[in-house]
Amino acid sequence: MSSAKLLDVSQTNSSLLMPMVSARKVSLFRREIKEWISPPAFEILIGAAEVIAEGSFDTTENDNPLFLGSILIKVDLSACSSYIQDPLDAAAAKRLTQMILSDQIAREVLTELALREAERSAGCALFELQTEIDASHKGNELSICIELEGLVRPR
C-alpha cells in the first residue's frame, strides 16, 4: 500500500478549488487521434507514379567519386481512384504532402525508391546516401522531389 496521503476533498478549503471548473467525473484515459498514410495505399500511389531521375558525377574533397541526383515522383491521385476508397482530391493531396514529410515509413519507402532510381541512373552501386525529401501538390497531383548524393561504391 502506498504511503502517500489521499486528499480528502470534503475537508479542504473551498477557496482552493475555485479556479478549477466543477466536474462530477473525469475520464480515466486520455485519447489521441492519429492519422498516417496507409502503407498499402502508399504502395498503390508509388506504383502509379511517374518517376524521373537525373544526376551527374562529381568528386569529394578526397577525390572519391560522388553521384549527385534528383528524383521527381509525380502522382495523379485520380489515377488511383479505383483502388482507394477515400476522395482523391486537392484536399487529400494537401494532407499527403504534409504527412510525407513526417511519416517515417513513407520516408523510408521514398529513400529506397530514390536509391534504386539513382543507381539505375548512375549505372553503379551507391552507398552513404544522403537525401532531402520535399513534397508539394497542385490540385490533385502530388509531386515529391528527392535530392540525393551518394558515394560510388568501388568495384
Beta strands, then each sheet from edge to edge (+ up, - down):
strand 1: 50-59
strand 2: 65-76
strand 3: 126-138
strand 4: 141-152
sheet 1: 1+ 2- 4+ 3-
end
